[in-house]
Amino acid sequence: MTLFSRLFKLFIVVIITPLFVTGIFLFYYQNSGKQAILENYFNLADISSAYIKQNIEDSVARLDFLGSSAPLYYSDKEAFKSRLEDDVKANPDIVFAALLGKDGKELSRSIGGEAFSSAVDISSDSSLLSLRYGDISVSYADYSVSAPYVRVVYPLENGDFLFAVLDLSRIWYSVGMQRLGLTGGLYLVSPEGFLNFNMLPAPPVSAGLLSSALFKNNGLIKDIKTQEGDIFVGAYADTILPGVYVVALQYGKEAFYTITLTTWMIAFFILVTTTLSYFAAYIFSKEISEPVENLKKGAEKISSGDFDVKLDSSEAWGEFEILIKTFNEMASRLSVYQAVQLDKLLDEKKKIDMLAGLMRDGLIMATAEGRLLFANATASKILESDALCGDLECTLYGSMPRPSIKELAGIKSGTVFSYESEDKKRYFEIVNELFRPANQEAVSIIIFRDITAEHEIRSMKNDIFNAVAHDLRAPIMGLQAYIMILKEGDLDEAKRTKMLEAMESSSNMLGALVENILNVSRLERGLLTLNKIRFDVSASLSDVIASIKPLAEQKGLYVKSFLPQPLEIYADKGLIERVFSNLLSNSVKFTDKGGIEVNYKYLREDGKKPEHQFCVKDTGRGIAEDELPKIFEKYHRADRSEKGYGLGLSIVRQTVLAHGGEIKVLSKEGEGCEMLFTLPAGEAV
């Protein structure tokens, strides 16, 4: 995160967050504020309604005075009428008054205008006739005059009724002249529309909109939207007059102007503060980041070994100037220290690293918890390879993955594993030690000791021993067979002489084989130079067949050679004879009936040097398909039931390859086997 980002966040948290929280509460309580304004309008309408009620009740109280003279009607009608007219004149709010009988029909009236020319009759209105003394019926009545008149039916104590028409113009004007700001006011309305008389102009709200807004929201009018798009808000309260309401209406913009203005002011203030915070963070970050960046670059130079760094403190301010000067002093002292001590330490470390890197052994240093501290090149290669999850996984960890450094430190010293390096298999022995320096953390030292040379010497001894045992077996068995035949004594002189010659040949071959075995061991290690000569391979093969033939005849097998005579090749005579001896011995060993043939072809292809191809073919058991890729490996035996060391075909392959030829096997299980190998033709290989 950059310094600018951090400073900006700091300004946001310290300055803007309180404003933002305030804004959230303001927006949250906007509805409450609007609700409070509408409730104030409702209170105003309710007060006006109470004012109307009080005035009407005062007028009705004066009617009670008129009713007290009702008995006079029955004794002196003219005197009653005169008195009724005088009382109406004395009360300006009473426009007209009449005395009604118990049946609701007019008995006497005061003077009145044309609007009251017809006789008053309420006999058809059972609700009015059912009124009792103390009750009162007040209703609004429009008599097509330019004044708000109210009809009052007042039952008298003797059962008659007093009927009066009250003029509420004074009350109407008092209520209607109340203004709400510049655009609103108090209005007397009915569901059919406004009832204003010479008061403020009615707002442009239709009777339908006004009627639909009434009887909702408990006396509050939250919004009335006109066809022009204007929105009115307010409140209403019912009056003592049925169907007449006091309504407080005002344009919504003006009613909620203060709340809206406050909201926008806070929003604007938050925006301005955010912008100022951004630029303040930018300016402060620039002022702070430059010296901090210089300190960072200086620290990077020191970490890379450059202790001559010098920072400019002239442009820094405040504590940064002191910090840079202190940094320069520290760098100067580090430079002196490095000149005196660091070079020596680095030289010693380089020597140790070089010595560890040149070691054939692997060296690992780690903490007791398994954190790697050092590993030389040999150890690093082994750790990156699968060597430790090969040999060790099987013997120590079962199906676990390769051991960790901590697990390696717990392996018993003396454990051996192998590792393929540069096409050569190397063997290592694990040695574990725990070093505990004074006042420091213990260090595990793991050494992979290279025992490849020891292993190779031991392997060479085993190879030589096994090879000697393997290769001496065939001629010795041939000698034993001849000796058994000679013991029987049923041979003539010619046959005896022939067998002795064969025994002499086998004896000579034994000495040659011992020498050849040693030569092959040297050949595998690149220590043997082939002794190539031109010789008749057909004659050499005949000698080999003669040594093998007694063993073949014991099993009832034939051994035949189809090589041309003579057939000269350029090769190491002893090693080639050993190749034929091993191939023929294997064929005799794994053939139970039939026999063995040795065939020859001279191969000449365009673009290739000519080659001699020899094929040793038998009618034996054959080789399983999955065994064919491993048939030439040392110590591998396809048939475990037969005795042997698995060296014969390995020696054959090494000899053929050393001569520059190739060898392959063609076989199917139960159908015999063909061993084909080639040798270069000519004197140059």
C-alpha positions in Angstrom: 0.0 0.0 0.0 1.4 3.4 -1.0 1.9 6.3 1.5 -0.7 8.3 -0.4 -3.3 5.6 0.1 -2.5 5.3 3.8 -2.7 9.1 4.4 -5.9 9.3 2.4 -7.5 6.5 4.5 -6.3 8.3 7.6 -8.1 11.5 6.5 -11.2 9.5 5.6 -11.3 7.9 9.1 -10.5 11.0 11.1 -12.4 13.7 9.2 -14.9 12.3 6.8 -16.2 9.3 8.8 -17.9 11.5 11.4 -19.5 13.6 8.6 -20.5 10.5 6.8 -22.1 9.0 9.9 -23.9 12.4 10.4 -25.1 12.2 6.8 -26.4 8.7 7.3 -28.3 9.7 10.4 -29.6 12.8 8.5 -30.9 10.8 5.6 -32.3 8.2 8.0 -34.2 10.9 10.0 -35.4 12.8 7.0 -38.7 11.0 7.1 -38.9 11.7 10.8 -38.4 15.4 10.1 -41.0 15.4 7.4 -43.3 13.5 9.6 -42.8 16.2 12.3 -43.6 19.0 9.9 -46.8 17.2 8.8 -47.8 16.7 12.4 -47.3 20.4 13.0 -49.7 21.0 10.1 -52.1 18.6 11.7 -51.9 20.4 15.0 -52.6 23.7 13.2 -55.6 22.2 11.4 -56.8 20.6 14.7 -56.6 24.0 16.5 -58.5 25.7 13.7 -61.1 22.9 13.9 -61.4 23.5 17.7 -61.8 27.2 17.1 -64.7 26.6 14.7 -66.3 24.3 17.1 -66.0 26.7 20.0 -67.5 29.6 18.0 -70.4 27.4 16.8 -71.0 26.3 20.4 -71.0 29.9 21.5 -73.6 30.7 18.9 -75.7 27.7 19.9 -75.6 28.9 23.5 -77.2 32.1 22.4 -79.9 30.0 20.7 -80.6 28.6 24.2 -81.5 32.2 25.2 -83.9 32.4 22.2 -85.5 29.1 23.2 -86.3 30.4 26.7 -88.9 32.7 25.2 -90.7 29.9 23.3 -93.6 29.6 25.8 -94.5 33.2 25.0 -95.6 31.9 21.5 -98.6 30.1 23.0 -99.8 33.1 25.0 -98.9 36.0 22.6 -97.8 35.1 19.1 -97.1 38.7 18.0 -95.1 39.5 21.1 -93.0 36.2 20.6 -92.4 37.1 16.9 -91.3 40.6 17.8 -89.0 39.3 20.5 -87.6 36.7 18.2 -86.7 39.3 15.6 -85.1 41.5 18.2 -82.9 38.6 19.5 -81.8 37.7 15.9 -80.9 41.3 15.2 -78.9 41.4 18.5 -76.8 38.4 17.4 -74.9 39.1 14.1 -73.9 35.5 13.7 -77.6 34.4 13.6 -79.1 35.1 10.1 -82.5 33.5 10.5 -84.4 31.8 13.3 -87.8 30.0 13.4 -89.9 28.1 16.1 -91.0 24.6 15.0 -93.7 22.6 16.6 -93.4 19.1 18.0 -94.2 17.8 14.5 -91.2 19.7 13.0 -93.3 22.3 11.1 -92.7 26.0 11.3 -94.8 27.9 13.9 -93.2 31.4 13.8 -90.1 33.0 12.3 -87.9 36.0 12.4 -87.5 38.3 9.4 -85.2 36.9 6.8 -84.1 37.2 3.2 -85.4 35.6 0.1 -83.3 32.5 0.7 -85.5 31.7 3.7 -88.9 32.6 2.1 -90.4 29.1 2.3 -91.7 27.7 5.5 -89.3 25.4 7.4 -90.4 21.8 7.7 -88.3 19.0 9.2 -91.2 16.6 9.8 -89.9 14.2 7.2 -86.5 13.9 8.9 -87.0 11.4 11.7 -83.4 11.8 12.9 -84.1 15.4 13.7 -87.5 14.7 15.4 -85.9 12.2 17.6 -83.6 14.8 19.1 -84.1 15.4 22.8 -83.5 18.5 25.0 -79.8 19.1 25.3 -79.0 17.5 21.9 -78.1 19.6 18.9 -77.8 19.1 15.1 -75.4 21.2 13.2 -75.0 20.9 9.4 -73.5 22.9 6.6 -76.1 24.3 4.2 -75.3 26.2 1.0 -78.4 28.3 0.3 -76.9 29.8 -2.9 -75.7 32.8 -1.2 -72.2 34.3 -1.0 -71.7 33.4 2.7 -71.0 30.1 4.6 -74.3 29.3 6.4 -74.8 26.6 9.0 -78.2 25.0 9.8 -78.8 24.3 13.5 -81.8 22.3 15.0 -82.1 22.8 18.7 -84.8 20.9 20.7 -86.5 22.9 23.4 -87.5 21.7 26.9 -91.3 21.7 26.0 -90.7 19.5 22.9 -90.7 22.2 20.3 -87.6 22.9 18.1 -85.7 26.0 17.5 -84.4 26.2 13.9 -81.6 28.7 13.1 -79.2 29.6 10.3 -75.8 30.8 11.5 -73.4 32.9 9.3 -69.8 31.6 9.8 -68.1 34.2 7.5 -66.2 35.7 10.4 -65.0 32.3 11.5 -64.3 31.3 7.9 -62.2 34.4 7.3 -60.3 34.0 10.5 -59.3 30.4 9.6 -58.9 31.0 5.9 -56.5 33.9 6.3 -53.9 31.8 8.1 -50.9 31.4 5.7 -48.2 28.7 5.6 -45.1 30.2 4.2 -45.4 31.7 0.7 -47.4 29.0 -1.0 -49.7 27.4 1.6 -52.5 28.2 4.0 -55.5 26.8 5.9 -58.6 25.9 3.8 -62.2 24.7 4.6 -63.1 21.9 2.3 -65.6 19.2 1.7 -65.2 16.1 -0.3 -66.7 18.1 -3.2 -63.9 20.7 -3.1 -62.8 23.9 -1.4 -65.4 26.1 0.6 -63.5 29.4 0.5 -65.4 32.7 0.6 -63.4 35.8 -0.2 -60.3 34.3 1.3 -56.9 33.1 -0.1 -56.9 31.6 -3.6 -57.4 27.9 -3.4 -54.4 25.8 -4.6 -54.6 24.0 -8.0 -55.8 20.8 -6.5 -58.8 19.1 -8.0 -61.7 17.9 -5.9 -60.9 14.3 -6.8 -57.3 14.5 -5.7 -58.4 16.3 -2.5 -61.1 13.7 -1.8 -58.6 10.8 -2.3 -56.1 12.4 0.1 -58.6 12.6 2.9 -59.2 9.7 5.4 -55.6 8.5 5.0 -52.5 8.4 7.1 -54.3 9.5 10.3 -54.9 13.1 9.2 -51.7 13.6 7.3 -51.4 14.4 3.6 -48.0 13.1 2.5 -48.3 14.1 -1.2 -50.9 15.3 -3.7 -49.5 15.4 -7.2 -51.3 17.8 -9.5 -51.6 17.4 -13.3 -48.9 20.1 -13.6 -46.5 17.9 -11.6 -46.6 20.0 -8.4 -46.6 18.2 -5.1 -48.6 19.4 -2.1 -48.2 18.2 1.4 -50.1 19.0 4.6 -52.7 17.7 7.1 -56.5 17.8 7.8 -58.8 17.8 10.8 -62.6 17.3 10.8 -64.9 19.9 12.2 -68.2 20.0 14.1 -69.8 20.3 10.7 -70.4 16.9 9.1 -68.4 16.6 5.8 -66.4 19.8 6.4 -62.6 19.7 7.1 -59.9 22.1 7.9 -57.0 21.4 5.6 -53.4 22.8 5.8 -51.8 22.6 2.4 -48.4 23.8 1.1 -46.0 23.1 -1.8 -43.8 20.1 -0.8 -40.6 22.0 -2.0 -41.3 24.8 0.4 -42.5 22.6 3.3 -39.4 20.5 3.3 -37.0 23.2 2.1 -35.1 23.3 5.3 -34.6 19.6 5.5 -33.6 19.3 1.8 -31.3 22.2 2.0 -29.6 20.8 5.2 -29.2 17.4 3.5 -27.6 19.0 0.4 -25.4 21.2 2.4 -24.0 18.2 4.4 -23.6 16.2 1.2 -21.8 19.1 -0.4 -19.6 19.5 2.7 -18.7 15.8 2.6 -17.8 16.1 -1.1 -15.7 19.2 -0.4 -14.0 17.6 2.6 -13.3 14.4 0.6 -11.8 16.4 -2.2 -9.7 18.5 0.2 -8.6 15.3 2.0 -7.5 13.8 -1.3 -5.4 16.7 -2.2 -4.1 17.1 1.4 -3.1 13.4 1.3 -1.5 13.9 -2.1 0.5 16.9 -0.9 1.5 15.3 2.4 2.4 12.0 0.8 4.6 13.8 -1.7 6.3 15.7 1.1 6.8 12.6 3.1 7.4 10.0 0.3 10.4 11.8 -1.2 12.6 11.6 2.0 11.2 8.1 2.7 12.0 7.0 -0.8 15.5 8.4 -0.5 15.9 6.4 2.8 14.6 3.3 1.1 17.1 3.6 -1.8 19.9 4.2 0.7 18.9 1.1 2.7 18.8 -1.0 -0.5 22.3 0.2 -1.4 23.6 -0.7 2.0 21.9 -4.1 1.8 23.6 -4.7 -1.5 27.0 -4.0 0.1 27.4 -0.3 -0.9 28.3 1.5 2.3 29.4 4.7 0.7 25.9 5.9 0.2 25.3 9.6 1.1 21.7 11.1 1.2 20.9 14.7 0.6 19.2 16.2 3.7 18.9 19.8 2.4 15.4 19.2 1.0 14.1 17.2 4.0 12.0 18.8 6.7 11.5 18.4 10.4 12.3 15.0 11.8 13.1 13.6 8.3 16.2 15.9 8.2 17.4 14.5 11.5 16.6 11.0 10.3 18.6 11.4 7.1 21.6 12.8 8.9 21.5 9.9 11.4 21.3 7.5 8.4 24.3 9.1 6.8 26.3 8.8 10.0 25.3 5.1 10.3 26.3 4.4 6.7 29.7 6.1 7.3 30.3 3.9 10.3 29.2 0.8 8.5 31.6 1.6 5.7 34.5 1.7 8.2 33.4 -1.5 9.8 33.1 -3.2 6.4 36.6 -2.1 5.4 38.0 -3.6 8.6 36.0 -6.7 9.2 33.4 -7.5 6.6 35.9 -8.3 3.8 37.6 -10.9 6.0 34.3 -12.5 6.9 33.2 -12.6 3.3 36.5 -14.1 2.2 36.2 -16.8 4.9 32.6 -17.5 3.9 33.6 -17.8 0.2 36.3 -20.3 1.2 33.9 -22.4 3.2 31.2 -22.2 0.4 33.8 -23.2 -2.2 35.1 -26.1 -0.1 31.5 -27.3 0.5 30.7 -26.9 -3.2 33.7 -29.0 -4.3 32.8 -31.8 -1.9 31.5 -34.9 -3.6 29.6 -35.5 -0.4 26.3 -33.7 0.2 26.2 -31.3 3.1 23.0 -29.9 4.7 22.7 -27.5 7.7 19.2 -26.9 9.2 17.5 -25.8 12.3 16.1 -28.3 14.7 12.6 -27.4 13.3 13.7 -28.4 9.8 14.3 -24.9 8.3 17.1 -25.2 5.7 20.2 -23.0 6.4 22.7 -24.3 3.9 23.0 -27.0 1.3 25.9 -27.5 -1.1 25.5 -28.3 -4.8 25.5 -32.1 -4.3 22.9 -32.0 -1.5 20.7 -29.6 -3.5 20.6 -31.9 -6.5 19.7 -34.9 -4.3 16.9 -32.9 -2.5 15.5 -31.8 -5.8 15.5 -35.3 -7.3 13.4 -38.4 -6.4 16.3 -40.2 -4.8 15.0 -39.8 -1.2 11.5 -40.9 -2.1 12.9 -43.9 -3.9 15.1 -46.1 -1.8 14.2 -44.4 1.5 10.5 -44.3 0.8 10.3 -48.0 0.5 12.5 -48.9 3.5 11.6 -46.1 5.9 8.3 -44.4 5.1 6.1 -46.8 3.3 3.8 -44.8 1.0 4.7 -41.4 2.4 6.1 -38.7 0.1 9.8 -37.8 0.1 11.0 -37.0 3.7 11.3 -33.4 4.8 14.5 -31.9 6.2 13.3 -32.5 9.7 12.5 -36.1 8.9 15.9 -36.6 7.2 17.5 -35.4 10.5 15.8 -38.3 12.3 17.0 -41.0 9.9 19.5 -43.4 11.4 23.1 -42.8 10.4 24.4 -45.5 8.1 21.3 -45.6 5.9 22.3 -46.0 2.2 20.4 -44.7 -0.9 21.2 -44.4 -4.6 21.1 -41.4 -6.9 21.3 -41.1 -10.7 23.8 -38.3 -11.5 25.2 -37.6 -15.0 24.1 -41.0 -16.4 25.9 -42.7 -13.5 24.4 -44.3 -10.5 26.0 -43.0 -7.3 25.5 -44.3 -3.7 25.4 -42.3 -0.6 25.4 -43.0 3.1 23.4 -40.7 5.5 25.3 -39.4 8.5 23.4 -37.3 11.0 24.8 -35.1 13.8 23.3 -32.4 16.1 25.5 -29.4 16.8 24.6 -27.3 19.9 26.6 -23.9 19.9 26.6 -21.9 23.1 23.7 -19.6 23.6 22.4 -20.3 20.1 19.9 -22.5 18.4 20.8 -26.1 17.8 21.8 -27.0 14.2 21.3 -30.3 12.5 24.1 -31.4 10.2 23.2 -34.0 7.6 25.9 -35.5 5.4 25.3 -37.6 2.3 28.6 -39.4 2.2 29.5 -40.6 -1.3 30.3 -44.3 -1.1 30.1 -44.9 -4.9 33.7 -46.0 -5.2 33.4 -48.4 -2.4 30.2 -49.8 -3.9 31.8 -50.1 -7.4 34.8 -52.0 -5.9 32.5 -54.4 -4.1 30.3 -54.7 -7.2 33.4 -55.4 -9.4 34.5 -58.2 -7.1 31.0 -59.7 -7.3 30.8 -59.3 -11.0 34.2 -61.0 -11.5 33.3 -63.8 -9.2 29.9 -64.4 -10.8 31.3 -64.1 -14.4 34.1 -66.6 -13.7 31.6 -69.0 -12.2 29.2 -68.6 -15.1 31.8 -68.9 -17.9 33.8 -71.7 -16.4 30.7 -73.8 -16.0 30.1 -74.8 -19.6 33.7 -76.0 -20.5 34.0 -77.7 -17.1 30.8 -79.6 -17.7 32.1 -80.6 -21.1 35.3 -82.0 -19.6 33.2 -83.8 -17.0 31.1 -85.4 -19.8 34.2 -86.6 -21.7 35.8 -87.9 -18.5 32.6 -90.0 -17.8 32.7 -91.4 -21.3 36.4 -92.3 -21.0 35.7 -94.1 -17.7 33.3 -96.4 -19.3 36.1 -97.7 -21.5 34.0 -98.8 -24.4 35.8 -96.6 -26.9 38.3 -97.5 -29.6 41.6 -95.7 -30.0 40.4 -93.3 -32.6 37.4 -92.1 -30.6 39.6 -91.9 -27.4 42.1 -89.7 -29.3 39.3 -87.5 -30.6 37.9 -87.0 -27.1 41.2 -86.2 -25.7 41.7 -83.6 -28.3 38.3 -82.1 -27.4 39.2 -82.1 -23.8 42.5 -80.4 -24.6 40.5 -77.8 -26.5 38.1 -77.3 -23.6 41.0 -76.9 -21.2 42.6 -74.3 -23.4 39.3 -72.5 -23.7 39.0 -72.4 -19.9 42.2 -70.4 -19.6 41.1 -68.1 -22.4 37.7 -67.6 -20.7 39.2 -66.6 -17.5 41.3 -64.0 -19.3 38.2 -62.9 -21.3 36.1 -62.4 -18.2 38.7 -60.1 -16.7 38.8 -58.3 -20.1 35.0 -57.8 -20.1 35.0 -56.3 -16.6 37.7 -53.9 -17.8 35.6 -53.3 -21.0 32.6 -52.2 -19.0 34.7 -49.6 -17.2 36.4 -48.4 -20.4 39.8 -49.9 -19.3 40.2 -52.6 -22.0 41.6 -52.2 -25.5 40.2 -54.8 -27.9 42.8 -57.0 -29.5 41.4 -57.2 -33.0 42.8 -59.6 -35.6 41.6 -61.2 -38.8 40.5 -64.8 -38.1 38.2 -67.5 -39.4 35.1 -67.2 -37.3 33.7 -70.4 -38.8 36.6 -72.4 -37.4 36.3 -70.7 -34.0 32.6 -71.5 -33.9 33.3 -75.2 -34.6 35.6 -75.3 -31.6 32.9 -73.7 -29.4 30.3 -76.2 -30.7 32.7 -79.0 -30.0 32.9 -77.9 -26.3 29.1 -77.5 -26.0 28.1 -80.7 -28.0 28.5 -83.3 -25.2 26.0 -81.4 -23.0 23.6 -81.0 -26.0 23.8 -84.7 -26.8 23.0 -85.6 -23.2 19.6 -83.7 -23.8 19.2 -85.2 -27.2 19.7 -81.9 -29.0 21.6 -81.1 -32.2 23.9 -78.1 -32.7 24.6 -77.1 -36.3 26.5 -74.2 -37.9 25.6 -72.9 -41.4 28.5 -70.3 -41.6 30.4 -70.3 -44.9 33.9 -71.8 -44.6 36.1 -70.0 -44.3 34.6 -66.8 -43.0 37.1 -64.2 -42.0 36.2 -61.2 -39.8 38.2 -58.5 -38.0 37.5 -58.6 -34.3 38.8 -59.8 -30.9 38.9 -63.6 -31.4 38.6 -64.5 -27.7 35.7 -62.2 -27.0 33.8 -63.3 -30.1 34.2 -67.0 -29.2 32.9 -66.1 -25.7 29.8 -64.5 -27.3 29.1 -67.7 -29.2 29.8 -69.8 -26.1 27.4 -67.8 -24.0 24.6 -67.8 -26.6 25.0 -71.5 -27.3 25.1 -72.4 -23.6 21.9 -70.5 -23.0 20.2 -72.1 -25.9 21.2 -75.6 -24.7 20.0 -74.7 -21.2 16.6 -73.5 -22.2 15.9 -76.1 -25.0 14.3 -79.4 -24.2 13.9 -80.9 -27.7 15.0 -80.1 -31.2 18.3 -78.2 -31.5 20.3 -75.1 -32.1 21.3 -73.5 -35.4 23.8 -70.7 -36.2 23.1 -68.8 -39.4 24.9 -66.0 -41.2 24.1 -63.1 -43.6 26.2 -60.5 -45.2 24.3 -57.2 -45.0 24.9 -54.4 -47.5 22.5 -51.4 -47.7 22.8 -48.1 -49.5 24.3 -45.4 -47.4 25.5 -47.9 -44.7 28.7 -49.8 -44.1 28.5 -53.6 -44.8 28.0 -55.8 -41.7 28.2 -59.5 -40.7 25.0 -60.8 -39.2 25.0 -63.9 -37.0 21.9 -65.6 -35.7 21.7 -68.2 -33.0 18.3 -69.9 -33.2 16.9 -72.5 -30.9 13.6 -74.5 -30.6 13.4 -73.9 -26.8 11.0 -72.4 -24.4 11.2 -68.8 -25.7 11.0 -65.6 -23.7 7.9 -63.9 -22.4 7.1 -60.5 -24.0 7.4 -58.5 -20.8 10.9 -60.0 -20.2 12.4 -59.0 -23.6 13.4 -55.3 -22.6 15.3 -56.6 -19.6 17.0 -59.7 -21.1 20.5 -58.0 -21.4 20.6 -56.5 -17.9 23.2 -57.9 -15.5 21.9 -60.4 -12.9 18.5 -60.6 -14.7 17.1 -64.1 -15.2 14.0 -64.6 -17.2 13.6 -68.2 -15.8 14.2 -68.2 -12.1 13.9 -72.0 -12.0 17.3 -72.4 -13.7 20.5 -71.8 -11.9 22.7 -68.9 -13.0 23.8 -65.4 -12.2 22.2 -63.5 -15.2 25.6 -62.4 -16.6 25.9 -64.3 -19.9 23.7 -62.0 -22.1 25.0 -58.9 -20.4 28.6 -60.0 -21.3 27.4 -60.7 -24.9 25.9 -57.2 -25.3 28.9 -55.4 -23.9 31.2 -57.3 -26.3 29.0 -56.6 -29.3 28.7 -53.0 -28.5 32.4 -52.6 -27.9 33.0 -53.9 -31.5 30.6 -51.3 -32.9 27.8 -53.8 -33.5 24.2 -54.3 -32.4 22.3 -57.1 -30.8 18.6 -57.9 -30.5 16.3 -60.8 -29.6 13.3 -62.2 -31.4 11.2 -64.5 -29.3 7.7 -65.7 -28.3 7.0 -67.8 -25.3 6.9 -71.5 -26.3 8.2 -70.8 -29.9 12.0 -70.7 -29.4 14.3 -67.8 -29.6 16.6 -66.0 -32.1 19.6 -63.9 -31.0 20.8 -61.7 -33.8 24.0 -59.6 -33.6 26.0 -57.7 -36.1 29.7 -56.9 -36.5 31.2 -54.4 -38.9 32.7 -55.9 -42.0 36.2 -54.8 -43.0 39.3 -53.9 -41.0 38.1 -50.6 -39.7 35.3 -50.6 -37.1 
